[in-house]
Amino acid sequence: MSKKLRFGLPKGSLQEATIEKMAKAGYNIQVSSRSYLPYVDDEEMEIRLIRAQEISRYVEHGYLDCGITGHDWIIENGSKVHEVGEFLFSKVSRKPARWVLCVPENSPVKTVQDLEGKRIATEVVNLTKKYLKKHGVKAEVEFSWGATEVKAHELVDAIVEVTETGSSLRANKLRIVDELLSSTPRLIANVEAWKNSWKRKKIETMALLLKGALDAESKVGLKMNIARDHLDALLKSLPALRNPTISQLSQAGWVAVETIIDTHVVRELIPQLKAAGAEGIIEYPLNKIVY
């Protein structure tokens, strides 16, 4: 039998973002609406499409060798898994997801202590109970199957909900009282699978390529030509050009300069390069950066 690595792809809010990042890492995944077994162009991998809330449990119990899920669900499930790496991507932004305690804007509740004897709805029941215990507050915590924001106005006194930008909470006229947990996606592995040399190498390779793809998203490459007489002045005046590669051109007295810089400084930098004597300036996107 050929060796296989069973990988858990998070179904739901992280699904499209994960598929996109995996593609940049070199793993092309196709999901069919008729099957929970997605295709991947790697014969040594098998992918299972499973809700992010459940992946850490299936990794812990060995049904999956590894998977991507949120730190929040690892904590909520109390799963004993090996954390391979943290990856800052999501369906909306590169910001961490935050689980927050919320109440209606006109609620008298100001702190968690004001919820003594009250009722809270949330999907992360265990996390919420631990938070209340930490603050010495006794309140009823009920599981919410969805539409949690709506319940805050009629059915419960408060909710614990996940947010990235806070726009949904504001739209539902909710006010944040406190933050329980900040969460980012994690690549996790089964403890026994991590001890297996072949599986560990396969997982480490995936982590390396995935990190390289994510690191490349905030960078671009720049190439330009400049007269050697102007080179020192260019490098001194533009500290953004860190550790550039300098190559001799066939034209006497000219060199090629190549470097990688942060995307957000390009629009200010290119006019300065032009003014400093650079010619043939080329900006190009990067697929991976492996340090």
Secondary structure, 3 states (H helix, E strand, C coil): CCCCEEEEEEECCCHHHHHHHHHHHCCCEECCCCCCCCEECCCCEEEEEEEHHHHHHHHHHCCCCEEEEEHHHHHHHCCCCEEEEECCCCCCCCCCEEEEEEEECCCCCCCHHHHCCCEEEECCHHHHHHHHHHCCCCCEEEECCCCHHHHHHHCCCEEEEEECCCHHHHHCCEEEEEEEEEECEEEEECHHHHHCHHHHHHHHHHHHHHHHHHHHCCEEEEEEEEEHHHHHHHHHHCCCCCCCEEEECCCCCEEEEEEEEEHHHHHHHHHHHHHCCCEEEEEEECCCCCC
